[in-house]
Amino acid sequence: MINFQNKFEAERVLPPIKPLNPTQADYLDALRRCPQVIVLGPAGTGKTWIAATHAADLLRNRQIDKIILTRPNVPCGRSLGFFPGSLEDKFAPWAAPVIEAIKERIGKAAYDIALKNGAIELVPFEVMRGRSWKNAFVLLDEAQNTTAAEIKTFLTRIGEDCTVVINGDISQCDLPKESGLRTVIEIIDGQNLPVPVVEFTRAEIVRSGICAMWVNAFETARI
């Protein structure tokens, strides 16, 4: 376990995560109470930022051994082609929003140390089969772009003492087939599983007024 009370972090006093609306408060409460949480909603509502920041606090306070970050490698537009470098280098562009939130919370130096020592791990779906995690915070971002088989693989990797967050916006699915996230929600509803589903609306976008304007404009245009 990494000790973050080092020369980079010793004097930093982190304020508690402050919810900006009732749904964010419900989301934070679910993260603190439940081992698994599904969070849905449009861009800009804080889904990823809250999960990543909460995970960073748990790691900094040594309440978990590691943070596991994963997301399906599906581009939201035309592909830029092959990314060079190590596995972490290839995956980092996909996980950039989560990485930036963690760096913002614990500092770049602490993030780099955690990544080097394995306390933060970037796990592409291609290498997930056969893995098992315990005493970790596991975040699946952009889950709407998983297939049913992929999200099943993800959920069956989870071991003891883990907090799991599945984050996505079904309306932004880039797959030509049914979203695995939708499948999981239907299973939770159909079998009454004890997994809270927190859903943000367009009215709860906090990123910026411009973000809210365009999300609403495209929704109105049904594009």
Residue, then its C-alpha position, 0 to 999 in steps of 0.5 A: m500500500i502506497n503512503f501518500q503522506n509524502k513530501f508532495e501531499a503532506e500539506r494538502v488539505l482536501p475539502p470534502i466532495k460537495p454535491l451540487n444538486p440532490t442527485q449528486a448527493d444521492y450518488l455520493d451516498a450510494l458510493r459510500r453505502c453500496p459495493q456496486v452502483i450504476v450511474l446514468g445520465p448525459a454528459g456534464t452531470g459529474k458522473t465520472w468526476i465524482a466517481a474518480t474523485h471519491a476513488a482518489d480519496l479512498l486511495r489517499n486515505r489507504q482505505i483501498d489497495k488500488i484503483i482499477l480504471t477500464r472502459p471499452n475501446v470504442p471511439c466516439g467518431r472516426s478512429l485515429g488509428f494505432f496508438p504507439g507505446s506501452l499498454e498504459d500509453k495506448f489506453a491512457p487517451w481513452a481514460a483521460p477524463v478519469i485520470e485528470a480527475i484523479k490528478e486534480r484530487i491527489g496531484k500529478a506526482a502522487y498519481d505518477i507514483a501510484l501508476k508506477n507502483g500499480a496502485i492505479e491500474l488501467v485495464p483494457f477490455e482485451v486483457m480483462r479475461g482471467r483477472s480478479w480484483k479485491n480491495a479496490f475501487v473499480l470504475l467502468d466508464e462509458a459502459q453504454n459501449t460495452t456489449a452484453a458479453e463484455i459487461k458480463t466479463f467485467l462484472t465477473r472479475i469482481g472479488e472481495d472488498c471492492t466498490v464497483v461503479i458502472n457509468g454511462d449514457i445509453s443515449q450515446c451508445d456507439l455500438p451497432k448492437e444492443s448496449g450491455l449497460r441496458t442489458v444489466i439494468e434490465i437484469i437488475d430490474g427484472q431480478n430485483l438485484p440490490v444494486p442502486v441505479v442513480e440517474f441524472t437528467r439534462a436539468e442537472i448538467v453542471r459542466s457549463g451552460i454551453c454544455a447544457m445548451w448543446v445537450n438539450a439542443f441535440e436531444t430536441a433535434r433527436i440527433 
